[in-house]
Amino acid sequence: MNRYVFYVLWCDGITITGLLLYTLLLNERFNGSMLAIVISAVSGMIFLVTMTKSLGYFPRKGLPEIFRMFLPAGARISLLIFFSIMTITKGCIMIGYASSFFNLYLTDVNTITIMVFIFLAVSWGATRSSKTILSTLEIVLFICIPLMYYAFTKAIFSQGIEWNSIKAMADYAFIWPKWGTITAANSVFSGFVGLIVFNRVVPSKIKWKFTPIVLIVNLHILVTGLIISIGIHGTYGVGNYIAPTYSALDSIGMMSGLFSRTIMPYFLIVLFLLLVYASVTIHVGLELLKGCFSMKFQNNLRKEQLLSWAICCLFTIVTVIYFSSFNLKQIIYHTVNWLELRFYTEFLMVALVALFAVLKRRRKV
């Protein structure tokens, strides 16, 4: 497996877990969220293996090139626009969530101000080349992952964690979850969406022996964060917090170096991961949208950059208006519904690429 493929999958799982899934799954902790994680792991790995195996039949080609081989112009453009909007929206949701959570601690700075500055940095990153983004992703992960493990290790071995509260959750382990909870938990495995563009520069095929590693890597941060939140706040008390994992880490001291609390390095980790994650996600969405245009347009660097910046500005305005119009509780409710639509979208994407791979294989035979 190419290491950059692993980085894309890893970054997606860690970032969406830290910003979104902890809150959503803890809200449903008595309604089957633990079983939802197991079910989502099965469906997520099916999606991942199917997509990577199918992309192996299209070396050095992204989704726009694959669609161009099999679909008429009308269907190709419609699907690419839809997939592009869904992919960019995912990055925008993460930026909005992060800005809202940061504002809980940076009370002197307006949420909109934080959001706009993050969008500026992300838009610049998203308009770079795929190779540049992948190289940046590698550097950021090597910086952030050790700090994240250090923060979580401090939390796991702190005296404030109550293991009886964690053991009590075993009584709810076999409750059948809501469909929305399953689709939300499945998003931890949606990093394969980035491969539909990065397949142009790196081979996306994953050997079977690496599949368990990808599964463990995507799940262990999720499970660790849930354990810390429940262990620090208690089985019922964890429901009293808007961002329970942030609050749990904020209660743990770190008498080392520049930081006095574990939450401070964790904030930096989340910020760096968010910037590179959103850049990757929006870059993928922009590349899908560019695939709607002719090759002559795509080879014109100036027009391509103008289109990319125009799309980023449009989504920035829409995101700022949306997060200014609703409170966090309403946004979480909308996000659960959006994650369900994302599941169906990714299912359609995987099914189409798998179908075209079968057609290409038959043509060769």
C-alpha positions in Angstrom: 0.0 0.0 0.0 1.3 3.4 -0.9 2.0 5.4 2.2 0.1 8.5 0.9 -3.1 6.4 0.6 -2.7 5.5 4.3 -2.2 9.1 5.2 -5.4 10.2 3.4 -7.4 7.5 5.2 -5.8 8.2 8.5 -6.2 12.0 8.5 -9.8 11.7 7.5 -10.7 9.3 10.3 -8.8 11.2 13.0 -10.1 14.6 12.1 -13.8 13.8 11.6 -13.7 11.8 14.8 -12.2 14.5 16.9 -14.4 17.3 15.6 -17.7 15.6 15.1 -18.2 11.9 15.9 -17.4 12.1 19.7 -20.3 14.4 20.2 -22.8 12.6 18.0 -22.0 9.1 19.3 -22.0 10.2 23.0 -25.4 11.7 22.5 -26.6 8.3 21.5 -24.5 6.3 24.1 -27.7 4.6 25.6 -29.2 4.0 22.1 -26.7 1.7 20.5 -23.8 3.9 19.5 -21.3 1.1 20.4 -23.0 -1.4 18.2 -23.2 1.3 15.5 -19.4 1.5 15.5 -19.2 -2.3 14.8 -21.7 -2.2 12.0 -20.1 0.9 10.5 -16.7 -0.8 10.6 -18.1 -3.6 8.4 -19.8 -1.3 5.9 -16.9 1.1 5.9 -14.3 -1.6 5.1 -16.6 -3.0 2.3 -16.7 0.5 0.7 -13.0 1.0 1.1 -11.9 -2.4 -0.3 -14.4 -2.2 -3.2 -13.3 1.3 -4.1 -9.6 0.7 -4.0 -9.8 -2.6 -5.9 -12.0 -0.9 -8.5 -9.6 2.0 -8.9 -6.8 -0.5 -9.5 -8.3 -1.0 -13.0 -7.9 2.7 -13.8 -4.3 3.6 -13.1 -3.4 7.3 -13.2 -7.1 8.2 -13.6 -9.4 10.1 -11.3 -13.2 9.9 -11.2 -13.7 12.6 -13.9 -11.6 10.6 -16.4 -13.4 7.3 -15.4 -16.8 8.9 -16.0 -15.6 10.4 -19.3 -14.9 6.8 -20.5 -18.4 5.4 -19.7 -21.0 8.1 -19.3 -22.6 10.6 -21.7 -21.9 14.3 -21.0 -25.2 15.1 -19.3 -25.0 12.3 -16.8 -21.3 12.8 -16.2 -21.6 16.5 -15.5 -24.6 16.1 -13.2 -22.9 13.4 -11.1 -19.7 15.3 -10.9 -21.4 18.4 -9.7 -23.4 16.5 -7.1 -20.3 14.6 -5.8 -18.3 17.9 -5.8 -20.9 19.7 -3.7 -21.2 16.9 -1.2 -17.4 16.7 -0.8 -16.8 20.4 -0.4 -19.7 20.6 2.0 -18.1 18.0 4.2 -15.0 20.2 4.5 -17.1 23.3 5.2 -19.0 21.5 8.0 -15.8 20.5 9.7 -14.5 24.1 9.5 -17.8 25.4 11.0 -17.7 22.8 13.8 -14.1 23.6 14.7 -14.8 27.3 14.7 -17.7 26.8 17.1 -15.7 24.6 19.4 -12.7 26.9 19.4 -15.0 29.8 20.3 -15.9 28.0 23.5 -12.4 28.6 24.7 -11.3 31.6 22.7 -14.2 33.7 23.9 -12.6 37.0 22.9 -12.7 36.1 19.2 -15.9 35.9 17.2 -16.8 32.6 15.6 -17.2 34.2 12.2 -13.7 35.7 12.4 -12.2 32.3 13.3 -14.1 30.7 10.4 -13.1 33.3 7.8 -9.4 33.0 8.7 -9.5 29.2 8.6 -11.3 29.3 5.2 -8.6 31.6 3.8 -5.8 29.2 4.8 -7.8 26.2 3.6 -8.7 27.8 0.3 -5.0 28.6 -0.4 -4.1 25.0 0.4 -7.0 23.5 -1.6 -5.9 25.3 -4.7 -2.4 23.8 -4.7 -1.5 20.7 -6.7 -2.3 17.2 -5.5 1.3 16.3 -4.9 1.9 19.4 -2.8 -1.1 18.6 -0.7 0.0 15.0 -0.1 3.5 16.1 0.9 2.0 18.6 3.4 -0.3 16.0 4.7 2.6 13.7 5.5 4.5 16.5 7.4 1.5 17.5 9.4 0.7 13.9 10.5 4.3 13.3 11.6 4.0 16.4 13.8 0.5 15.9 15.2 0.2 12.2 15.8 2.8 11.9 18.5 1.3 14.9 20.3 -2.2 13.4 20.1 -1.1 10.0 21.5 0.7 11.9 24.3 -2.4 13.8 25.2 -4.6 10.7 25.1 -2.0 8.7 27.1 -2.1 11.4 29.8 -5.9 11.2 29.9 -6.1 7.4 30.0 -3.6 7.1 33.0 -4.9 10.2 34.9 -6.3 9.7 38.4 -9.6 11.4 37.4 -10.7 8.6 35.0 -13.4 6.3 36.5 -13.3 2.9 35.0 -16.5 1.8 36.6 -18.4 4.3 34.4 -16.8 2.8 31.3 -17.7 -0.8 32.4 -21.3 0.3 33.0 -21.6 1.1 29.2 -21.3 -2.7 28.6 -25.0 -2.9 29.5 -25.8 -0.9 26.4 -23.5 -2.7 24.0 -26.1 -4.8 22.2 -28.9 -2.2 21.8 -29.7 -1.9 18.1 -28.8 1.6 17.0 -30.7 4.1 14.9 -29.9 4.2 11.2 -28.7 7.8 11.6 -26.2 6.7 14.2 -24.8 4.0 11.9 -24.4 6.3 9.0 -22.7 8.9 11.2 -20.2 6.3 12.6 -19.5 5.1 9.1 -18.1 8.5 8.2 -14.9 7.6 10.0 -14.1 5.3 7.0 -15.0 7.8 4.3 -11.4 8.8 3.6 -11.5 6.6 0.4 -13.4 9.5 -1.3 -10.1 11.4 -1.6 -8.6 8.5 -3.6 -10.9 9.2 -6.5 -8.7 12.2 -7.3 -5.3 11.2 -5.7 -5.4 8.0 -7.8 -4.0 10.2 -10.5 -0.7 10.6 -8.7 -0.5 7.6 -6.3 -1.7 4.0 -6.8 -4.7 3.5 -4.6 -4.7 -0.3 -4.4 -4.6 -1.8 -0.9 -3.3 -5.3 -0.3 -5.4 -7.5 1.9 -2.7 -7.7 4.6 -3.0 -4.0 5.2 -6.8 -4.0 5.6 -6.7 -4.8 9.4 -4.2 -2.0 9.9 -6.5 0.5 8.3 -9.4 -0.8 10.3 -7.5 -0.5 13.6 -6.1 2.9 12.8 -9.6 4.3 12.0 -11.2 2.8 15.1 -8.7 3.2 17.9 -8.8 7.0 18.1 -12.6 6.9 18.1 -12.9 4.3 20.9 -10.1 6.0 22.9 -11.8 9.4 22.9 -15.2 7.9 23.9 -13.5 6.0 26.8 -11.8 9.2 28.0 -15.0 11.3 27.8 -17.1 8.7 29.7 -14.4 7.9 32.2 -13.8 11.6 33.1 -17.4 12.9 33.1 -19.3 9.7 34.0 -21.9 7.7 32.2 -24.6 10.3 32.7 -22.5 13.4 33.3 -21.0 13.3 29.8 -24.3 14.3 28.4 -24.1 17.7 30.1 -21.3 19.0 27.8 -21.4 20.4 24.3 -17.9 19.1 23.5 -17.3 16.3 26.1 -13.9 15.2 24.8 -12.6 18.8 24.8 -13.9 19.3 28.4 -12.4 16.0 29.5 -8.9 16.9 28.2 -9.3 20.4 29.7 -9.6 18.9 33.2 -6.2 17.1 32.9 -3.0 18.9 33.9 0.2 18.7 31.9 3.1 20.0 33.8 5.6 19.9 31.0 7.0 22.6 28.7 4.8 25.4 27.6 1.5 23.8 28.4 -0.2 23.5 31.7 -3.3 21.7 30.5 -3.7 18.8 28.0 -6.4 20.8 26.0 -3.8 23.3 24.7 -1.6 20.9 22.6 -4.8 19.1 21.6 -6.2 22.4 20.2 -3.1 22.8 18.1 -3.3 19.2 16.9 -7.0 19.7 15.9 -6.2 23.0 14.2 -3.3 21.6 12.1 -5.3 18.5 11.2 -8.3 20.5 10.3 -6.4 22.8 8.0 -4.8 19.9 6.1 -8.0 17.8 6.2 -10.2 20.6 4.9 -7.6 21.4 2.2 -7.6 17.7 1.1 -11.4 17.5 1.1 -12.1 20.8 -0.7 -9.3 20.1 -3.2 -11.0 16.8 -4.1 -14.3 18.6 -4.6 -12.7 21.2 -6.8 -11.0 18.6 -8.9 -14.3 16.9 -9.4 -15.9 20.1 -10.5 -13.1 20.9 -12.9 -13.8 17.6 -14.5 -17.1 19.0 -15.9 -15.1 21.3 -18.2 -13.2 20.6 -21.3 -9.5 19.7 -21.3 -8.7 23.1 -22.8 -10.2 24.8 -19.8 -8.4 22.5 -17.4 -5.0 23.2 -19.0 -5.6 27.0 -18.6 -4.0 27.5 -15.1 -5.3 31.1 -14.7 -9.0 30.2 -15.4 -8.7 27.1 -13.3 -7.4 29.1 -10.3 -10.1 31.7 -10.7 -12.8 29.0 -10.7 -11.3 27.4 -7.6 -11.2 30.7 -5.7 -14.7 31.6 -6.8 -16.0 28.3 -5.5 -14.2 28.6 -2.2 -15.5 32.1 -1.7 -19.1 31.0 -2.4 -18.9 28.1 0.0 -17.3 30.4 2.6 -20.2 32.8 2.5 -22.8 30.0 2.6 -21.0 28.3 5.6 -20.8 31.6 7.5 -24.5 32.4 6.9 -25.5 28.9 7.9 -23.5 28.7 11.2 -24.7 32.2 12.1 -28.4 31.3 11.5 -28.6 28.2 13.7 -27.4 27.2 17.2 -25.1 24.2 17.7 -27.9 21.9 18.8 -29.8 22.6 15.5 -26.6 22.2 13.5 -25.9 18.8 15.1 -29.4 17.6 14.1 -29.0 18.8 10.6 -25.5 17.2 10.4 -26.9 13.8 11.3 -29.3 14.0 8.4 -26.5 15.2 6.1 -24.3 12.3 7.2 -27.1 9.9 6.1 -27.2 11.6 2.7 -23.4 11.3 2.6 -23.7 7.5 3.1 -26.0 7.1 0.2 -23.8 9.4 -1.9 -20.7 7.3 -1.2 -22.6 4.1 -1.8 -23.6 5.4 -5.3 -20.0 6.5 -5.9 -18.5 3.1 -5.0 -21.2 1.2 -7.0 -20.5 3.3 -10.1 -16.7 2.9 -10.0 -17.1 -0.9 -9.3 -19.5 -1.2 -12.2 -17.2 0.6 -14.6 -14.3 -1.6 -13.3 -16.3 -4.7 -14.2 -17.1 -3.3 -17.6 -13.4 -2.4 -18.3 -12.3 -5.9 -17.2 -14.8 -7.5 -19.6 -13.7 -5.4 -22.5 -10.2 -6.5 -21.9 -11.3 -10.2 -21.9 
